[in-house]
Amino acid sequence: MSAHTIPVPTGALALACEAWAALDGPAASLHHLSIAGRGDLPSVFPVTDLAAASVGVAGLAVAEFIAQAASDGPAVQVDRRLASFWFGMSLRPQGWSLPPVWDAVAGDYRAADGWVRLHTNAPHHRDAALAVLGVEADREVVARAVAGWDADALEAAVVERGGCAAAMRSVADWNAHPQGLAVQAEPLVHWSIGNPVAEPDWRIDPARPLRGVRVLDLTRILAGPTATRFMAGFGADVLRIDPPGWEEPVTVPEVVLGKRCARLDLRVASDLLVFEGLLRQADVLVHGLRPGALEHLGLGEQRRRELNLGLVDVSLNAYGWSGPWQGRRGFDSLVQMSTGIAEAGMRLSGQDRPVPLPVQAIDHATGYLMAAAAVRGLARRRATGAGCTARLSLARTAHWLVSAERGPVEPLAPEQQDDWNDALEPTSWGSARRVLPPLQVQGAVMHWDRPALALGSAQARW
């Protein structure tokens, strides 16, 4: 090989290069990134490469932010094995157990002409599916009812009723579908840059680079909360807002680490006024509410920008920002069915039912990309005074994974207790330990100042 020949990145590094370009990151920064460790999550897709790459670019964004106050960016190293574990669950309860991940009705069902997945974890989504099927919440009864439907017809009927469902499609079918075509034409990250305003007077502490950054979190379940958890790990003041009565018991202990969690009913004028005051003082807003929800509350993009000209506004949706399904509700498991991931898993592994990814990797990867976008936005704001908007989607992240090359697979070494942090975390649900962070940014230790605490445990104020 010539001394001037640059090796073409492969595996996780190739994915990181793609993502870093989508994040408008300087190509020269990629030499700071290294990925260590061996092993892969079991899948027909390169899930561990996806994990390492998405964690890696989030780390690179932090390093670039630090570089604004230093002569050069620090080294960034990802442990692909630990990243794989964090793409599952990082929390290890001690003496107590998390509740079941899925509602009793949720899951894959054989329809008359294929497979369909019902997502029923939220009560109103379960009610919508059961109303369409005309049955009670009994899995065997639901299975018999689904068997009488064509998969596409049931998907459409449940969605029309306000529920969440997805027929299983192949990658080829999705690539030819109007929504699949729209998603393929979209960038991994949509950017919109605002007009410069006053540059913020932020002092960057290389050891705790996001200290003092205010992040307003309006996200649920997994992707968005993963993004804001990451930012809290480098010192950001993350304030999560949920409506009264909202609970998500399985994922909350996993993703509220490092955050303060308050409640506001944005349909009530007084609470909306409080939220607008918080937004005026925020540096970052991360949101992933159902399409049109913020607009309905009078908090559309124009209003948000009026309240905060320099805001870094990061959002996600399920099925992309263009095409006929751009407003459709969805979750990781549904997107895997729609985009061909579950069908490819079934076919290539010789199974007789849908085979999804071993973890909700689309959610996690999108979350780390959102975190990277937020930090890149902060760096731009500090350098130019301009706020920005970044938009991502689960479906576009799925396309990124499906398009990736998969190399030789080596099983991950089994998890050991020395993979966990020594300290006990006093969560609201009981003591727990965490898997060690998958990322090292030289000089900036990733750690969280608060344990995982229940929703509504803090006041809605900075």
C-alpha positions as CSV (number, residue, x, y, z in Angstrom):
1,M,0.0,0.0,0.0
2,S,1.3,3.5,-0.9
3,A,2.2,5.7,2.0
4,H,-0.4,8.2,0.7
5,T,-3.2,5.7,0.4
6,I,-5.9,6.2,3.0
7,P,-7.7,2.9,4.0
8,V,-11.5,3.0,3.3
9,P,-13.4,2.8,6.6
10,T,-15.4,-0.3,7.2
11,G,-17.9,-1.5,9.7
12,A,-18.7,0.9,12.6
13,L,-16.2,3.4,11.3
14,A,-17.8,3.5,7.9
15,L,-21.2,4.2,9.6
16,A,-19.6,6.8,11.8
17,C,-18.3,8.6,8.7
18,E,-21.7,8.7,7.1
19,A,-23.4,10.0,10.3
20,W,-20.7,12.6,11.0
21,A,-21.1,14.0,7.4
22,A,-24.9,14.1,8.0
23,L,-24.2,16.0,11.2
24,D,-22.1,18.6,9.3
25,G,-19.0,17.6,11.3
26,P,-15.5,18.5,10.0
27,A,-14.0,15.4,8.4
28,A,-10.7,16.0,10.1
29,S,-12.2,15.3,13.4
30,L,-12.8,11.6,12.6
31,H,-9.2,10.8,13.3
32,H,-10.0,11.4,17.0
33,L,-12.4,8.5,17.0
34,S,-11.4,4.9,17.8
35,I,-13.6,1.9,18.4
36,A,-12.3,-0.9,20.6
37,G,-13.5,-4.3,21.6
38,R,-14.9,-7.3,19.8
39,G,-18.2,-9.1,19.3
40,D,-21.6,-8.5,17.8
41,L,-25.2,-8.7,18.8
42,P,-26.9,-11.6,17.1
43,S,-28.6,-10.2,14.0
44,V,-28.7,-10.4,10.2
45,F,-27.9,-6.7,10.4
46,P,-24.8,-5.0,11.8
47,V,-26.5,-3.8,15.0
48,T,-23.3,-3.5,17.1
49,D,-21.7,-1.5,14.3
50,L,-24.7,0.8,14.4
51,A,-24.4,1.1,18.2
52,A,-20.7,1.9,18.2
53,A,-21.1,4.4,15.3
54,S,-24.0,6.3,16.8
55,V,-22.4,6.5,20.3
56,G,-19.1,7.5,18.6
57,V,-20.5,10.5,16.7
58,A,-22.2,11.7,19.8
59,G,-18.8,11.6,21.5
60,L,-17.2,13.4,18.6
61,A,-19.8,16.1,18.9
62,V,-18.8,16.6,22.5
63,A,-15.1,16.6,21.6
64,E,-15.7,19.2,18.9
65,F,-17.6,21.4,21.5
66,I,-14.6,21.1,23.9
67,A,-12.3,22.0,21.1
68,Q,-13.9,25.4,20.9
69,A,-12.1,26.2,24.2
70,A,-8.9,24.2,23.6
71,S,-6.3,23.9,20.9
72,D,-7.4,20.5,19.7
73,G,-10.3,18.1,20.2
74,P,-9.8,15.3,22.7
75,A,-9.6,11.6,21.7
76,V,-12.9,9.7,21.6
77,Q,-13.1,5.9,22.2
78,V,-16.1,3.7,22.0
79,D,-16.3,0.2,23.6
80,R,-18.5,-1.7,21.1
81,R,-19.3,-4.4,23.7
82,L,-20.5,-1.9,26.3
83,A,-22.4,0.1,23.5
84,S,-24.2,-3.2,22.7
85,F,-25.3,-3.5,26.3
86,W,-26.5,0.1,26.5
87,F,-28.6,-0.5,23.3
88,G,-30.5,-3.0,25.5
89,M,-30.9,-1.9,29.1
90,S,-28.1,-0.2,31.1
91,L,-30.0,-0.6,34.5
92,R,-29.4,-3.7,36.7
93,P,-31.9,-3.6,39.5
94,Q,-30.6,-5.0,42.8
95,G,-33.4,-6.8,44.8
96,W,-36.3,-5.7,42.6
97,S,-37.5,-6.2,39.0
98,L,-38.6,-4.1,36.2
99,P,-42.2,-4.8,35.0
100,P,-42.8,-6.6,31.7
101,V,-41.7,-4.6,28.6
102,W,-44.8,-5.3,26.6
103,D,-48.5,-5.1,27.2
104,A,-50.2,-8.5,27.2
105,V,-51.9,-7.8,23.8
106,A,-48.8,-6.2,22.1
107,G,-47.0,-8.3,19.6
108,D,-46.9,-10.0,16.1
109,Y,-50.0,-11.8,14.8
110,R,-50.5,-13.9,11.7
111,A,-53.0,-12.2,9.4
112,A,-54.8,-13.9,6.4
113,D,-52.0,-12.9,4.0
114,G,-48.9,-12.2,6.2
115,W,-48.0,-10.7,9.6
116,V,-49.0,-7.6,11.5
117,R,-47.8,-6.1,14.7
118,L,-50.0,-4.4,17.2
119,H,-48.4,-1.8,19.6
120,T,-50.7,-1.6,22.6
121,N,-48.5,-0.4,25.5
122,A,-50.4,2.8,25.8
123,P,-54.1,2.3,26.9
124,H,-55.6,4.4,24.2
125,H,-53.6,2.5,21.5
126,R,-54.8,-0.8,23.0
127,D,-58.4,0.5,23.0
128,A,-58.1,1.5,19.3
129,A,-56.8,-1.9,18.2
130,L,-59.4,-3.8,20.2
131,A,-62.2,-1.6,18.9
132,V,-61.2,-2.3,15.3
133,L,-61.1,-6.0,16.0
134,G,-64.3,-6.0,18.1
135,V,-62.8,-8.2,20.8
136,E,-61.7,-8.0,24.4
137,A,-58.1,-7.9,25.7
138,D,-57.4,-11.6,25.4
139,R,-54.4,-12.6,23.3
140,E,-55.9,-15.8,21.9
141,V,-59.1,-14.0,21.0
142,V,-57.1,-11.2,19.4
143,A,-55.1,-13.7,17.4
144,R,-58.3,-15.3,16.0
145,A,-59.7,-11.9,15.0
146,V,-56.5,-10.8,13.3
147,A,-56.4,-14.0,11.3
148,G,-59.5,-12.9,9.4
149,W,-57.9,-9.6,8.2
150,D,-55.5,-8.8,5.4
151,A,-52.4,-7.3,7.1
152,D,-52.5,-4.0,5.1
153,A,-56.2,-3.6,5.8
154,L,-55.8,-4.1,9.5
155,E,-52.9,-1.8,9.7
156,A,-54.8,1.0,7.9
157,A,-58.0,0.4,10.1
158,V,-56.0,0.6,13.4
159,V,-54.1,3.7,12.3
160,E,-57.4,5.3,11.2
161,R,-58.8,4.7,14.6
162,G,-55.9,6.4,16.3
163,G,-53.9,3.3,17.2
164,C,-50.5,1.9,16.2
165,A,-50.0,-1.1,13.9
166,A,-47.6,-2.2,11.1
167,A,-47.9,-4.9,8.5
168,M,-44.7,-6.8,7.8
169,R,-43.1,-5.8,4.5
170,S,-39.9,-6.9,2.9
171,V,-37.0,-4.5,2.2
172,A,-37.9,-4.5,-1.5
173,D,-41.6,-3.9,-0.8
174,W,-40.7,-1.0,1.5
175,N,-38.2,0.5,-1.0
176,A,-41.0,0.6,-3.6
177,H,-43.6,1.9,-1.2
178,P,-44.5,5.6,-1.5
179,Q,-43.3,6.2,2.1
180,G,-40.2,4.1,1.6
181,L,-39.3,6.2,-1.5
182,A,-39.8,9.4,0.4
183,V,-37.6,8.2,3.3
184,Q,-34.8,7.2,1.0
185,A,-34.7,10.7,-0.5
186,E,-34.4,12.3,2.9
187,P,-31.1,13.1,4.6
188,L,-30.2,11.3,7.8
189,V,-30.4,14.7,9.6
190,H,-32.5,17.6,8.3
191,W,-30.9,21.0,9.1
192,S,-32.3,24.4,9.1
193,I,-30.0,27.3,10.3
194,G,-31.5,30.4,11.8
195,N,-30.2,34.0,11.7
196,P,-27.4,34.9,14.1
197,V,-28.3,36.5,17.4
198,A,-26.1,37.3,20.3
199,E,-23.4,34.7,20.8
200,P,-23.9,33.0,24.2
201,D,-21.4,33.6,27.0
202,W,-20.7,30.0,27.7
203,R,-17.5,28.9,29.5
204,I,-16.7,25.4,28.4
205,D,-15.2,23.3,31.2
206,P,-13.3,20.4,29.3
207,A,-14.0,18.1,32.3
208,R,-17.8,18.8,32.2
209,P,-18.4,20.4,28.8
210,L,-22.2,20.7,28.9
211,R,-22.4,22.1,32.4
212,G,-24.7,25.1,32.4
213,V,-26.5,24.1,29.2
214,R,-30.3,24.0,29.7
215,V,-32.1,21.2,27.9
216,L,-35.9,21.1,27.8
217,D,-37.0,17.5,27.2
218,L,-40.5,16.8,25.7
219,T,-39.8,13.2,24.7
220,R,-41.2,9.8,25.7
221,I,-40.3,6.1,25.7
222,L,-36.8,5.7,24.2
223,A,-35.2,7.7,21.3
224,G,-35.5,11.2,22.6
225,P,-34.9,10.3,26.2
226,T,-31.7,8.5,25.2
227,A,-30.6,11.8,23.6
228,T,-31.2,13.8,26.7
229,R,-29.7,11.2,29.0
230,F,-26.5,11.4,27.0
231,M,-26.4,15.1,27.4
232,A,-27.0,14.9,31.1
233,G,-24.0,12.5,31.2
234,F,-21.7,15.4,30.2
235,G,-23.3,17.9,32.7
236,A,-26.3,19.4,30.9
237,D,-29.2,20.5,33.1
238,V,-32.0,18.4,31.6
239,L,-35.6,19.2,32.6
240,R,-38.1,16.6,31.4
241,I,-41.8,17.7,31.2
242,D,-44.6,15.2,31.3
243,P,-48.4,15.7,31.5
244,P,-50.2,14.8,34.7
245,G,-51.0,11.1,34.9
246,W,-48.5,10.0,32.3
247,E,-46.4,6.9,33.2
248,E,-44.1,4.6,31.3
249,P,-42.9,2.3,34.1
250,V,-40.5,0.1,32.0
251,T,-38.4,2.7,30.3
252,V,-38.5,5.5,32.8
253,P,-35.9,4.0,35.2
254,E,-33.7,3.4,32.2
255,V,-33.9,6.8,30.6
256,V,-34.4,9.5,33.3
257,L,-30.9,9.1,34.7
258,G,-29.4,12.5,35.4
259,K,-32.6,14.4,34.8
260,R,-35.1,16.4,36.7
261,C,-38.7,15.4,35.9
262,A,-41.6,17.8,36.3
263,R,-45.3,17.8,35.2
264,L,-47.2,20.5,33.3
265,D,-50.5,20.2,31.5
266,L,-49.9,22.3,28.4
267,R,-53.6,22.4,27.6
268,V,-54.0,24.6,30.7
269,A,-53.2,28.3,30.1
270,S,-51.2,28.8,33.3
271,D,-49.1,25.7,32.7
272,L,-48.5,26.7,29.1
273,L,-47.3,30.1,30.3
274,V,-44.8,28.3,32.7
275,F,-43.6,26.2,29.8
276,E,-43.1,29.2,27.5
277,G,-41.0,30.8,30.3
278,L,-38.9,27.7,30.5
279,L,-38.5,27.6,26.7
280,R,-37.3,31.3,26.7
281,Q,-34.4,30.3,28.9
282,A,-33.6,27.0,27.3
283,D,-30.6,26.3,25.1
284,V,-31.9,23.1,23.6
285,L,-35.4,21.7,23.1
286,V,-35.8,18.0,22.3
287,H,-39.2,16.8,21.3
288,G,-40.9,13.9,19.7
289,L,-44.6,14.3,20.4
290,R,-47.2,13.0,18.0
291,P,-47.3,15.0,14.7
292,G,-49.1,18.3,15.1
293,A,-49.3,18.2,18.9
294,L,-47.2,21.2,19.5
295,E,-48.9,23.2,16.7
296,H,-52.3,22.4,18.3
297,L,-51.0,23.8,21.6
298,G,-49.9,27.0,19.9
299,L,-46.2,26.0,20.1
300,G,-45.5,25.5,16.4
301,E,-42.0,26.1,15.0
302,Q,-42.6,29.8,14.3
303,R,-43.8,30.4,17.9
304,R,-40.9,28.4,19.4
305,R,-38.5,30.6,17.4
306,E,-40.3,33.8,18.5
307,L,-39.8,32.7,22.1
308,N,-36.2,31.8,21.7
309,L,-34.3,33.0,18.6
310,G,-31.1,31.1,19.5
311,L,-32.8,27.8,20.4
312,V,-31.3,24.5,19.2
313,D,-34.5,22.7,18.3
314,V,-34.1,18.9,17.8
315,S,-37.1,16.7,17.0
316,L,-37.9,13.2,15.7
317,N,-40.9,11.4,14.2
318,A,-41.4,7.8,13.2
319,Y,-41.9,7.6,9.5
320,G,-40.0,10.6,8.0
321,W,-40.7,14.2,7.2
322,S,-42.1,13.8,3.8
323,G,-44.4,11.3,2.0
324,P,-47.9,10.1,2.8
325,W,-47.0,8.7,6.2
326,Q,-45.1,11.7,7.5
327,G,-47.8,12.2,10.2
328,R,-48.2,8.6,11.2
329,R,-47.6,7.5,14.8
330,G,-45.0,4.8,15.2
331,F,-42.5,3.1,17.4
332,D,-39.2,1.2,16.8
333,S,-40.9,-2.2,16.7
334,L,-43.4,-1.0,14.1
335,V,-40.8,0.7,12.0
336,Q,-38.8,-2.6,11.9
337,M,-41.9,-4.3,10.5
338,S,-42.6,-1.7,7.9
339,T,-39.1,-1.2,6.6
340,G,-38.3,-4.9,6.1
341,I,-36.0,-5.5,9.0
342,A,-38.3,-8.1,10.7
343,E,-39.0,-9.9,7.4
344,A,-35.3,-10.1,6.5
345,G,-34.6,-11.5,10.0
346,M,-37.2,-14.1,9.5
347,R,-36.2,-15.1,6.0
348,L,-32.4,-15.1,6.5
349,S,-32.6,-17.0,9.8
350,G,-35.0,-19.6,8.5
351,Q,-37.7,-18.8,11.1
352,D,-41.5,-18.9,10.6
353,R,-42.4,-15.6,12.2
354,P,-41.0,-12.1,12.2
355,V,-37.5,-11.8,13.7
356,P,-36.8,-8.2,14.9
357,L,-33.4,-6.8,15.9
358,P,-32.2,-8.2,19.3
359,V,-32.6,-4.7,20.9
360,Q,-34.6,-1.6,20.0
361,A,-31.6,-0.4,18.0
362,I,-33.5,2.1,15.8
363,D,-34.6,4.0,18.9
364,H,-31.2,4.0,20.5
365,A,-29.3,5.0,17.4
366,T,-31.7,7.8,16.6
367,G,-31.3,9.0,20.2
368,Y,-27.5,9.2,20.0
369,L,-27.8,11.0,16.6
370,M,-30.2,13.5,18.2
371,A,-27.7,14.1,21.0
372,A,-25.0,14.6,18.5
373,A,-27.2,17.0,16.5
374,A,-28.0,19.0,19.7
375,V,-24.3,19.3,20.6
376,R,-23.4,20.3,17.1
377,G,-26.1,22.9,17.2
378,L,-24.7,24.2,20.5
379,A,-21.2,24.5,18.9
380,R,-22.7,26.4,15.9
381,R,-24.6,28.7,18.3
382,R,-21.4,29.4,20.3
383,A,-19.4,30.1,17.1
384,T,-21.9,32.1,15.1
385,G,-24.8,33.1,17.4
386,A,-27.3,31.2,15.2
387,G,-29.9,28.8,16.4
388,C,-30.9,25.8,14.4
389,T,-33.4,23.1,13.8
390,A,-32.5,19.4,13.4
391,R,-35.0,16.8,12.5
392,L,-34.5,13.0,12.4
393,S,-36.8,10.0,12.0
394,L,-36.8,6.3,13.0
395,A,-37.5,5.2,9.4
396,R,-34.5,7.1,8.1
397,T,-32.2,5.6,10.8
398,A,-33.6,2.1,9.8
399,H,-32.7,2.8,6.2
400,W,-29.2,3.7,7.3
401,L,-28.9,0.4,9.1
402,V,-30.4,-1.7,6.2
403,S,-28.1,-0.1,3.7
404,A,-25.0,-0.9,5.8
405,E,-22.6,-3.7,4.9
406,R,-22.4,-6.6,7.4
407,G,-19.0,-8.1,8.0
408,P,-18.0,-11.3,9.8
409,V,-19.9,-11.8,13.1
410,E,-18.3,-12.7,16.4
411,P,-20.5,-13.3,19.5
412,L,-20.2,-10.8,22.3
413,A,-18.5,-12.1,25.4
414,P,-21.2,-12.6,28.2
415,E,-21.8,-9.7,30.5
416,Q,-20.0,-9.9,33.8
417,Q,-20.5,-7.9,37.0
418,D,-17.3,-6.1,36.4
419,D,-19.0,-4.5,33.4
420,W,-21.1,-2.6,35.9
421,N,-20.4,0.6,37.8
422,D,-19.3,-0.2,41.4
423,A,-21.6,2.4,42.9
424,L,-25.2,1.7,43.7
425,E,-27.7,4.1,42.2
426,P,-30.6,5.0,44.6
427,T,-33.4,5.2,42.0
428,S,-37.0,5.9,42.9
429,W,-37.7,2.2,42.4
430,G,-34.9,0.8,44.4
431,S,-31.1,0.4,44.3
432,A,-29.5,-0.5,41.0
433,R,-26.2,-0.6,39.2
434,R,-25.5,0.6,35.7
435,V,-23.4,-0.8,33.0
436,L,-20.2,1.2,32.6
437,P,-20.4,4.0,30.1
438,P,-19.7,2.9,26.5
439,L,-17.9,6.1,25.7
440,Q,-14.7,7.8,26.8
441,V,-14.0,11.4,25.8
442,Q,-10.5,12.2,27.0
443,G,-10.5,14.5,30.0
444,A,-14.4,14.5,30.3
445,V,-15.7,11.6,32.3
446,M,-19.2,10.5,31.4
447,H,-21.2,10.4,34.6
448,W,-24.6,11.5,35.9
449,D,-25.1,13.8,38.8
450,R,-28.6,12.5,39.7
451,P,-30.0,9.0,39.9
452,A,-33.1,7.9,38.0
453,L,-36.0,9.6,39.8
454,A,-39.7,9.2,39.2
455,L,-41.7,11.4,36.8
456,G,-43.1,14.4,38.5
457,S,-40.5,14.4,41.3
458,A,-39.2,17.9,40.5
459,Q,-40.5,21.4,40.0
460,A,-41.0,22.9,36.5
461,R,-38.3,25.5,36.9
462,W,-34.6,26.0,36.0
